[in-house]
Amino acid sequence: MDSAAVMSAENSCGDSLLPLRNLLNAVKCIRDRVTDGESNESNGDFNLPNFWEMMTQTVKATSQEATKLSLAFSKPPLPSEQDCEVLAESIQKSILALSTIYYWLPKSEGITLRKLVREATVEVLDGVVQLLEILLSSPLQSLSQEQLTSTGGVWAACDQFAQLPRDNRTAVLHVLSSYVGMVKDALEEMNQALSEEQDPFNDVLDDDEDDLDARGNQDTYWSQSDRQLISKCLGLIKASGACLRKLSSAVNKNGKVDTPHSVTQLDDLADITREISPGVDDLILSLYPPIDCSAVDQNVCKLAAILRKTLEITRSCHVCLEADVAWVQFLEGAVDHNLQEVKSLIGGSS
């Protein structure tokens, strides 16, 4: 094809794709509003099961519209400008419906639930944006791997709505479960490092007294005193995991969403426990050689404060029944004990 013909094809292509470019801008704007916008306040007649029914239908429609759009660009010839206009209007209608229904979900149903629904909604919108960008960047090609992948991304984002928690209790359980996994992974990583770590100079130096002193100055492995300090810090990390597990069990058995106060209390638990995993990570990072005792002291105090606050909020929450007070007290004691053990070792080594 000569250059004039290529230019003519590109101009024709550009005209027919104008509806898609306009759609791309519109979806980006909708996505930004969903990301930053506030929900409508409930006037008392909000129905959560009805919300989920409408959301499920709209997500399904969005997935179908994305499929129709992708199929229209799966082989030549390109859709006409009029056909593109119809496709764009149809998918924009489903996108607007999706964002509108998301805004129906009021904060009074739970901040934690709303955050999960917002993230899932934004993921769908991101998927549609990516699909449109792929179609606009290579409209003259047949079905590409990028187009297949981006179409599959929209399907996956829509499919995950079926797995979302349906109320704030299950939403809080969902996030607590993820935090339990994070702390467990961090603890396993540290234990693995302790079991694998060896003196890197073992094969280089002989075991006489001078050489042992030389190796004691190295900062690439843990000394025995380091390991003693780490074991006490791991006690606090294990208390973190136990706190999250026991709290998850209490929310599962006793959590309620029948009053705004109960919903808010569950959100408070989600908020404070969100800080535990980063606190554990910061502490573990400060335990790698060379150990900075001041950093360990700071991170231990920070994590202990988070755990104390978590247990304090738990004690005053409706999920903490009389039978649960015992484990709350036990963990409060475990946190204080491990904190004092660490501070004693740090004080003795300074």
TORKOL-4160 file (C-alpha; in steps of 0.2 Angstrom, whole numbers, padded with zeros to 4 digits, m for minus):
350
<pt num="1" X="0000" Y="0000" Z="0000"/>
<pt num="2" X="0007" Y="0017" Z="m0005"/>
<pt num="3" X="0009" Y="0031" Z="0008"/>
<pt num="4" X="m0006" Y="0041" Z="0002"/>
<pt num="5" X="m0017" Y="0025" Z="0004"/>
<pt num="6" X="m0010" Y="0022" Z="0022"/>
<pt num="7" X="m0013" Y="0040" Z="0026"/>
<pt num="8" X="m0031" Y="0039" Z="0019"/>
<pt num="9" X="m0034" Y="0023" Z="0030"/>
<pt num="10" X="m0027" Y="0031" Z="0045"/>
<pt num="11" X="m0038" Y="0046" Z="0043"/>
<pt num="12" X="m0053" Y="0035" Z="0040"/>
<pt num="13" X="m0048" Y="0025" Z="0055"/>
<pt num="14" X="m0047" Y="0041" Z="0066"/>
<pt num="15" X="m0064" Y="0047" Z="0061"/>
<pt num="16" X="m0072" Y="0030" Z="0065"/>
<pt num="17" X="m0063" Y="0029" Z="0082"/>
<pt num="18" X="m0068" Y="0046" Z="0088"/>
<pt num="19" X="m0083" Y="0038" Z="0098"/>
<pt num="20" X="m0070" Y="0027" Z="0107"/>
<pt num="21" X="m0058" Y="0041" Z="0111"/>
<pt num="22" X="m0073" Y="0051" Z="0119"/>
<pt num="23" X="m0078" Y="0035" Z="0128"/>
<pt num="24" X="m0061" Y="0033" Z="0135"/>
<pt num="25" X="m0061" Y="0051" Z="0142"/>
<pt num="26" X="m0078" Y="0048" Z="0149"/>
<pt num="27" X="m0073" Y="0032" Z="0158"/>
<pt num="28" X="m0057" Y="0040" Z="0165"/>
<pt num="29" X="m0068" Y="0054" Z="0172"/>
<pt num="30" X="m0080" Y="0042" Z="0180"/>
<pt num="31" X="m0066" Y="0031" Z="0187"/>
<pt num="32" X="m0058" Y="0047" Z="0195"/>
<pt num="33" X="m0075" Y="0052" Z="0203"/>
<pt num="34" X="m0078" Y="0034" Z="0210"/>
<pt num="35" X="m0060" Y="0034" Z="0217"/>
<pt num="36" X="m0062" Y="0051" Z="0226"/>
<pt num="37" X="m0081" Y="0053" Z="0228"/>
<pt num="38" X="m0092" Y="0051" Z="0243"/>
<pt num="39" X="m0107" Y="0040" Z="0244"/>
<pt num="40" X="m0125" Y="0047" Z="0245"/>
<pt num="41" X="m0131" Y="0048" Z="0263"/>
<pt num="42" X="m0145" Y="0035" Z="0267"/>
<pt num="43" X="m0162" Y="0042" Z="0270"/>
<pt num="44" X="m0167" Y="0026" Z="0279"/>
<pt num="45" X="m0174" Y="0017" Z="0265"/>
<pt num="46" X="m0158" Y="0009" Z="0258"/>
<pt num="47" X="m0160" Y="m0010" Z="0255"/>
<pt num="48" X="m0143" Y="m0019" Z="0255"/>
<pt num="49" X="m0150" Y="m0035" Z="0246"/>
<pt num="50" X="m0158" Y="m0025" Z="0233"/>
<pt num="51" X="m0141" Y="m0015" Z="0231"/>
<pt num="52" X="m0132" Y="m0032" Z="0228"/>
<pt num="53" X="m0145" Y="m0038" Z="0216"/>
<pt num="54" X="m0144" Y="m0022" Z="0205"/>
<pt num="55" X="m0125" Y="m0022" Z="0206"/>
<pt num="56" X="m0123" Y="m0040" Z="0201"/>
<pt num="57" X="m0134" Y="m0036" Z="0185"/>
<pt num="58" X="m0125" Y="m0021" Z="0181"/>
<pt num="59" X="m0108" Y="m0029" Z="0182"/>
<pt num="60" X="m0114" Y="m0043" Z="0171"/>
<pt num="61" X="m0120" Y="m0031" Z="0158"/>
<pt num="62" X="m0103" Y="m0022" Z="0159"/>
<pt num="63" X="m0094" Y="m0038" Z="0156"/>
<pt num="64" X="m0105" Y="m0042" Z="0141"/>
<pt num="65" X="m0103" Y="m0024" Z="0133"/>
<pt num="66" X="m0084" Y="m0026" Z="0135"/>
<pt num="67" X="m0085" Y="m0042" Z="0126"/>
<pt num="68" X="m0096" Y="m0035" Z="0112"/>
<pt num="69" X="m0083" Y="m0021" Z="0110"/>
<pt num="70" X="m0068" Y="m0032" Z="0109"/>
<pt num="71" X="m0076" Y="m0044" Z="0097"/>
<pt num="72" X="m0081" Y="m0029" Z="0085"/>
<pt num="73" X="m0062" Y="m0026" Z="0084"/>
<pt num="74" X="m0056" Y="m0044" Z="0083"/>
<pt num="75" X="m0055" Y="m0045" Z="0064"/>
<pt num="76" X="m0056" Y="m0033" Z="0049"/>
<pt num="77" X="m0065" Y="m0023" Z="0043"/>
<pt num="78" X="m0066" Y="m0010" Z="0057"/>
<pt num="79" X="m0083" Y="m0005" Z="0063"/>
<pt num="80" X="m0090" Y="0011" Z="0055"/>
<pt num="81" X="m0091" Y="0027" Z="0065"/>
<pt num="82" X="m0109" Y="0024" Z="0067"/>
<pt num="83" X="m0106" Y="0007" Z="0074"/>
<pt num="84" X="m0093" Y="0013" Z="0085"/>
<pt num="85" X="m0105" Y="0026" Z="0091"/>
<pt num="86" X="m0118" Y="0013" Z="0096"/>
<pt num="87" X="m0105" Y="0002" Z="0104"/>
<pt num="88" X="m0098" Y="0017" Z="0114"/>
<pt num="89" X="m0115" Y="0023" Z="0120"/>
<pt num="90" X="m0120" Y="0005" Z="0125"/>
<pt num="91" X="m0104" Y="0002" Z="0136"/>
<pt num="92" X="m0105" Y="0020" Z="0143"/>
<pt num="93" X="m0123" Y="0017" Z="0149"/>
<pt num="94" X="m0117" Y="0001" Z="0158"/>
<pt num="95" X="m0102" Y="0010" Z="0166"/>
<pt num="96" X="m0113" Y="0025" Z="0172"/>
<pt num="97" X="m0125" Y="0013" Z="0179"/>
<pt num="98" X="m0111" Y="0004" Z="0188"/>
<pt num="99" X="m0104" Y="0020" Z="0196"/>
<pt num="100" X="m0122" Y="0026" Z="0200"/>
<pt num="101" X="m0126" Y="0010" Z="0210"/>
<pt num="102" X="m0109" Y="0011" Z="0219"/>
<pt num="103" X="m0114" Y="0028" Z="0225"/>
<pt num="104" X="m0130" Y="0021" Z="0232"/>
<pt num="105" X="m0120" Y="0011" Z="0246"/>
<pt num="106" X="m0120" Y="0023" Z="0261"/>
<pt num="107" X="m0106" Y="0024" Z="0274"/>
<pt num="108" X="m0119" Y="0019" Z="0287"/>
<pt num="109" X="m0118" Y="0001" Z="0279"/>
<pt num="110" X="m0099" Y="0001" Z="0284"/>
<pt num="111" X="m0083" Y="0010" Z="0278"/>
<pt num="112" X="m0074" Y="m0007" Z="0277"/>
<pt num="113" X="m0088" Y="m0014" Z="0265"/>
<pt num="114" X="m0089" Y="0002" Z="0255"/>
<pt num="115" X="m0070" Y="0002" Z="0253"/>
<pt num="116" X="m0070" Y="m0016" Z="0246"/>
<pt num="117" X="m0084" Y="m0012" Z="0234"/>
<pt num="118" X="m0075" Y="0004" Z="0228"/>
<pt num="119" X="m0059" Y="m0005" Z="0225"/>
<pt num="120" X="m0068" Y="m0018" Z="0215"/>
<pt num="121" X="m0078" Y="m0005" Z="0205"/>
<pt num="122" X="m0062" Y="0005" Z="0201"/>
<pt num="123" X="m0054" Y="m0011" Z="0195"/>
<pt num="124" X="m0068" Y="m0014" Z="0182"/>
<pt num="125" X="m0066" Y="0004" Z="0176"/>
<pt num="126" X="m0047" Y="0002" Z="0175"/>
<pt num="127" X="m0050" Y="m0014" Z="0165"/>
<pt num="128" X="m0061" Y="m0005" Z="0153"/>
<pt num="129" X="m0049" Y="0010" Z="0151"/>
<pt num="130" X="m0035" Y="m0003" Z="0147"/>
<pt num="131" X="m0046" Y="m0011" Z="0134"/>
<pt num="132" X="m0050" Y="0005" Z="0126"/>
<pt num="133" X="m0032" Y="0010" Z="0125"/>
<pt num="134" X="m0027" Y="m0006" Z="0117"/>
<pt num="135" X="m0041" Y="m0004" Z="0104"/>
<pt num="136" X="m0036" Y="0014" Z="0100"/>
<pt num="137" X="m0017" Y="0010" Z="0099"/>
<pt num="138" X="m0019" Y="m0005" Z="0087"/>
<pt num="139" X="m0036" Y="m0004" Z="0078"/>
<pt num="140" X="m0030" Y="m0011" Z="0061"/>
<pt num="141" X="m0023" Y="m0027" Z="0069"/>
<pt num="142" X="m0032" Y="m0043" Z="0071"/>
<pt num="143" X="m0036" Y="m0049" Z="0088"/>
<pt num="144" X="m0019" Y="m0047" Z="0098"/>
<pt num="145" X="m0013" Y="m0055" Z="0114"/>
<pt num="146" X="m0014" Y="m0038" Z="0122"/>
<pt num="147" X="m0032" Y="m0036" Z="0117"/>
<pt num="148" X="m0036" Y="m0054" Z="0123"/>
<pt num="149" X="m0027" Y="m0050" Z="0140"/>
<pt num="150" X="m0036" Y="m0034" Z="0143"/>
<pt num="151" X="m0053" Y="m0041" Z="0139"/>
<pt num="152" X="m0049" Y="m0055" Z="0151"/>
<pt num="153" X="m0045" Y="m0042" Z="0164"/>
<pt num="154" X="m0062" Y="m0034" Z="0162"/>
<pt num="155" X="m0070" Y="m0051" Z="0164"/>
<pt num="156" X="m0059" Y="m0055" Z="0180"/>
<pt num="157" X="m0063" Y="m0038" Z="0188"/>
<pt num="158" X="m0082" Y="m0041" Z="0185"/>
<pt num="159" X="m0081" Y="m0059" Z="0191"/>
<pt num="160" X="m0074" Y="m0054" Z="0208"/>
<pt num="161" X="m0090" Y="m0045" Z="0213"/>
<pt num="162" X="m0097" Y="m0062" Z="0216"/>
<pt num="163" X="m0084" Y="m0065" Z="0229"/>
<pt num="164" X="m0086" Y="m0049" Z="0238"/>
<pt num="165" X="m0092" Y="m0048" Z="0256"/>
<pt num="166" X="m0111" Y="m0044" Z="0257"/>
<pt num="167" X="m0111" Y="m0034" Z="0273"/>
<pt num="168" X="m0098" Y="m0025" Z="0285"/>
<pt num="169" X="m0096" Y="m0040" Z="0296"/>
<pt num="170" X="m0090" Y="m0051" Z="0282"/>
<pt num="171" X="m0080" Y="m0036" Z="0275"/>
<pt num="172" X="m0071" Y="m0034" Z="0292"/>
<pt num="173" X="m0068" Y="m0053" Z="0292"/>
<pt num="174" X="m0061" Y="m0052" Z="0275"/>
<pt num="175" X="m0048" Y="m0039" Z="0279"/>
<pt num="176" X="m0043" Y="m0047" Z="0296"/>
<pt num="177" X="m0040" Y="m0064" Z="0287"/>
<pt num="178" X="m0028" Y="m0055" Z="0275"/>
<pt num="179" X="m0019" Y="m0047" Z="0290"/>
<pt num="180" X="m0017" Y="m0064" Z="0298"/>
<pt num="181" X="m0009" Y="m0070" Z="0282"/>
<pt num="182" X="0003" Y="m0056" Z="0281"/>
<pt num="183" X="0009" Y="m0058" Z="0299"/>
<pt num="184" X="0011" Y="m0077" Z="0297"/>
<pt num="185" X="0021" Y="m0074" Z="0281"/>
<pt num="186" X="0032" Y="m0061" Z="0290"/>
<pt num="187" X="0035" Y="m0073" Z="0305"/>
<pt num="188" X="0039" Y="m0088" Z="0293"/>
<pt num="189" X="0051" Y="m0077" Z="0283"/>
<pt num="190" X="0061" Y="m0072" Z="0299"/>
<pt num="191" X="0061" Y="m0090" Z="0305"/>
<pt num="192" X="0068" Y="m0096" Z="0288"/>
<pt num="193" X="0081" Y="m0083" Z="0289"/>
<pt num="194" X="0086" Y="m0088" Z="0306"/>
<pt num="195" X="0087" Y="m0106" Z="0301"/>
<pt num="196" X="0097" Y="m0103" Z="0285"/>
<pt num="197" X="0109" Y="m0089" Z="0292"/>
<pt num="198" X="0127" Y="m0095" Z="0294"/>
<pt num="199" X="0143" Y="m0087" Z="0298"/>
<pt num="200" X="0149" Y="m0082" Z="0281"/>
<pt num="201" X="0168" Y="m0082" Z="0287"/>
<pt num="202" X="0167" Y="m0100" Z="0294"/>
<pt num="203" X="0177" Y="m0107" Z="0280"/>
<pt num="204" X="0189" Y="m0093" Z="0280"/>
<pt num="205" X="0195" Y="m0091" Z="0298"/>
<pt num="206" X="0201" Y="m0104" Z="0310"/>
<pt num="207" X="0192" Y="m0105" Z="0327"/>
<pt num="208" X="0206" Y="m0098" Z="0338"/>
<pt num="209" X="0202" Y="m0084" Z="0350"/>
<pt num="210" X="0209" Y="m0069" Z="0339"/>
<pt num="211" X="0199" Y="m0075" Z="0324"/>
<pt num="212" X="0183" Y="m0076" Z="0334"/>
<pt num="213" X="0186" Y="m0058" Z="0339"/>
<pt num="214" X="0188" Y="m0053" Z="0321"/>
<pt num="215" X="0172" Y="m0062" Z="0316"/>
<pt num="216" X="0163" Y="m0054" Z="0331"/>
<pt num="217" X="0166" Y="m0037" Z="0322"/>
<pt num="218" X="0157" Y="m0043" Z="0306"/>
<pt num="219" X="0140" Y="m0036" Z="0303"/>
<pt num="220" X="0134" Y="m0048" Z="0291"/>
<pt num="221" X="0127" Y="m0062" Z="0303"/>
<pt num="222" X="0119" Y="m0063" Z="0320"/>
<pt num="223" X="0128" Y="m0065" Z="0336"/>
<pt num="224" X="0121" Y="m0076" Z="0350"/>
<pt num="225" X="0115" Y="m0060" Z="0359"/>
<pt num="226" X="0107" Y="m0054" Z="0343"/>
<pt num="227" X="0098" Y="m0071" Z="0342"/>
<pt num="228" X="0092" Y="m0069" Z="0360"/>
<pt num="229" X="0085" Y="m0052" Z="0356"/>
<pt num="230" X="0076" Y="m0058" Z="0341"/>
<pt num="231" X="0068" Y="m0072" Z="0350"/>
<pt num="232" X="0060" Y="m0060" Z="0362"/>
<pt num="233" X="0054" Y="m0049" Z="0347"/>
<pt num="234" X="0047" Y="m0064" Z="0339"/>
<pt num="235" X="0037" Y="m0066" Z="0355"/>
<pt num="236" X="0029" Y="m0050" Z="0352"/>
<pt num="237" X="0026" Y="m0054" Z="0333"/>
<pt num="238" X="0018" Y="m0071" Z="0338"/>
<pt num="239" X="0006" Y="m0061" Z="0350"/>
<pt num="240" X="0002" Y="m0050" Z="0335"/>
<pt num="241" X="m0004" Y="m0065" Z="0325"/>
<pt num="242" X="m0013" Y="m0072" Z="0340"/>
<pt num="243" X="m0022" Y="m0056" Z="0343"/>
<pt num="244" X="m0028" Y="m0055" Z="0324"/>
<pt num="245" X="m0034" Y="m0074" Z="0325"/>
<pt num="246" X="m0043" Y="m0072" Z="0341"/>
<pt num="247" X="m0051" Y="m0056" Z="0335"/>
<pt num="248" X="m0056" Y="m0064" Z="0319"/>
<pt num="249" X="m0065" Y="m0078" Z="0328"/>
<pt num="250" X="m0074" Y="m0066" Z="0339"/>
<pt num="251" X="m0080" Y="m0055" Z="0324"/>
<pt num="252" X="m0085" Y="m0071" Z="0316"/>
<pt num="253" X="m0096" Y="m0078" Z="0331"/>
<pt num="254" X="m0102" Y="m0062" Z="0338"/>
<pt num="255" X="m0101" Y="m0048" Z="0325"/>
<pt num="256" X="m0117" Y="m0038" Z="0321"/>
<pt num="257" X="m0122" Y="m0026" Z="0308"/>
<pt num="258" X="m0140" Y="m0023" Z="0315"/>
<pt num="259" X="m0137" Y="m0005" Z="0321"/>
<pt num="260" X="m0126" Y="0009" Z="0315"/>
<pt num="261" X="m0116" Y="0008" Z="0332"/>
<pt num="262" X="m0111" Y="m0010" Z="0329"/>
<pt num="263" X="m0106" Y="m0006" Z="0311"/>
<pt num="264" X="m0095" Y="0008" Z="0317"/>
<pt num="265" X="m0087" Y="m0003" Z="0330"/>
<pt num="266" X="m0082" Y="m0016" Z="0317"/>
<pt num="267" X="m0075" Y="m0002" Z="0306"/>
<pt num="268" X="m0065" Y="0004" Z="0321"/>
<pt num="269" X="m0057" Y="m0014" Z="0323"/>
<pt num="270" X="m0053" Y="m0014" Z="0304"/>
<pt num="271" X="m0044" Y="0003" Z="0306"/>
<pt num="272" X="m0033" Y="m0001" Z="0321"/>
<pt num="273" X="m0029" Y="m0019" Z="0315"/>
<pt num="274" X="m0023" Y="m0012" Z="0298"/>
<pt num="275" X="m0008" Y="m0005" Z="0307"/>
<pt num="276" X="m0002" Y="m0022" Z="0314"/>
<pt num="277" X="0006" Y="m0029" Z="0299"/>
<pt num="278" X="0016" Y="m0014" Z="0294"/>
<pt num="279" X="0022" Y="m0013" Z="0312"/>
<pt num="280" X="0027" Y="m0031" Z="0311"/>
<pt num="281" X="0036" Y="m0028" Z="0295"/>
<pt num="282" X="0046" Y="m0013" Z="0302"/>
<pt num="283" X="0051" Y="m0023" Z="0317"/>
<pt num="284" X="0057" Y="m0037" Z="0307"/>
<pt num="285" X="0067" Y="m0026" Z="0295"/>
<pt num="286" X="0076" Y="m0018" Z="0310"/>
<pt num="287" X="0081" Y="m0036" Z="0316"/>
<pt num="288" X="0092" Y="m0040" Z="0301"/>
<pt num="289" X="0111" Y="m0038" Z="0303"/>
<pt num="290" X="0118" Y="m0026" Z="0308"/>
<pt num="291" X="0105" Y="m0024" Z="0322"/>
<pt num="292" X="0102" Y="m0006" Z="0327"/>
<pt num="293" X="0096" Y="m0007" Z="0345"/>
<pt num="294" X="0088" Y="0010" Z="0345"/>
<pt num="295" X="0078" Y="0006" Z="0329"/>
<pt num="296" X="0072" Y="m0011" Z="0337"/>
<pt num="297" X="0067" Y="m0002" Z="0353"/>
<pt num="298" X="0057" Y="0011" Z="0343"/>
<pt num="299" X="0048" Y="m0002" Z="0332"/>
<pt num="300" X="0045" Y="m0014" Z="0347"/>
<pt num="301" X="0037" Y="0001" Z="0357"/>
<pt num="302" X="0027" Y="0006" Z="0341"/>
<pt num="303" X="0020" Y="m0012" Z="0338"/>
<pt num="304" X="0016" Y="m0014" Z="0357"/>
<pt num="305" X="0006" Y="0002" Z="0357"/>
<pt num="306" X="m0004" Y="m0004" Z="0341"/>
<pt num="307" X="m0008" Y="m0020" Z="0350"/>
<pt num="308" X="m0013" Y="m0012" Z="0366"/>
<pt num="309" X="m0024" Y="0000" Z="0357"/>
<pt num="310" X="m0032" Y="m0015" Z="0347"/>
<pt num="311" X="m0035" Y="m0025" Z="0363"/>
<pt num="312" X="m0043" Y="m0009" Z="0371"/>
<pt num="313" X="m0055" Y="m0007" Z="0356"/>
<pt num="314" X="m0059" Y="m0025" Z="0356"/>
<pt num="315" X="m0063" Y="m0025" Z="0375"/>
<pt num="316" X="m0076" Y="m0011" Z="0372"/>
<pt num="317" X="m0083" Y="m0018" Z="0356"/>
<pt num="318" X="m0099" Y="m0029" Z="0355"/>
<pt num="319" X="m0089" Y="m0044" Z="0348"/>
<pt num="320" X="m0080" Y="m0046" Z="0365"/>
<pt num="321" X="m0092" Y="m0056" Z="0376"/>
<pt num="322" X="m0089" Y="m0061" Z="0394"/>
<pt num="323" X="m0080" Y="m0077" Z="0388"/>
<pt num="324" X="m0068" Y="m0067" Z="0377"/>
<pt num="325" X="m0061" Y="m0055" Z="0391"/>
<pt num="326" X="m0049" Y="m0069" Z="0397"/>
<pt num="327" X="m0040" Y="m0070" Z="0380"/>
<pt num="328" X="m0040" Y="m0051" Z="0379"/>
<pt num="329" X="m0032" Y="m0050" Z="0396"/>
<pt num="330" X="m0020" Y="m0064" Z="0392"/>
<pt num="331" X="m0014" Y="m0055" Z="0376"/>
<pt num="332" X="m0012" Y="m0039" Z="0385"/>
<pt num="333" X="0000" Y="m0047" Z="0398"/>
<pt num="334" X="0009" Y="m0056" Z="0383"/>
<pt num="335" X="0012" Y="m0039" Z="0375"/>
<pt num="336" X="0018" Y="m0031" Z="0391"/>
<pt num="337" X="0029" Y="m0046" Z="0395"/>
<pt num="338" X="0038" Y="m0047" Z="0378"/>
<pt num="339" X="0040" Y="m0028" Z="0377"/>
<pt num="340" X="0049" Y="m0028" Z="0394"/>
<pt num="341" X="0060" Y="m0043" Z="0389"/>
<pt num="342" X="0066" Y="m0034" Z="0374"/>
<pt num="343" X="0069" Y="m0017" Z="0383"/>
<pt num="344" X="0079" Y="m0027" Z="0396"/>
<pt num="345" X="0090" Y="m0035" Z="0383"/>
<pt num="346" X="0092" Y="m0018" Z="0374"/>
<pt num="347" X="0096" Y="m0009" Z="0390"/>
<pt num="348" X="0109" Y="m0023" Z="0395"/>
<pt num="349" X="0118" Y="m0022" Z="0379"/>
<pt num="350" X="0119" Y="m0003" Z="0378"/>
